[in-house]
């Protein structure tokens, strides 16, 4: 499902104009990105958590040049679905 399909689905269910829904969805995604860029986690009860994970510094290999490189410590975004969400997906996919 694409962002456009999500906007269309919300617009159909709520009878709100697509443009207003699109702006709301964009603002929602921007709020999550901004919070995570500042190191904050975002918790949506019943849906899941957008978490900033810290990766430690590690040694890697550049296979093409056969050299060792140092990969610095960095943060990555991650999503952990809520148990309710996981159970609903499991039950819907089985049928």
Secondary structure, 3 states (H helix, E strand, C coil): CCHHHHHHHHHHHHCCCHHHHHHHHHHHHHHHHHHHHCCCCEEECCCEEEEEEEECCEEEEECCCCEEEEECCEEEEEEEECHHHHHHHHHHHHC
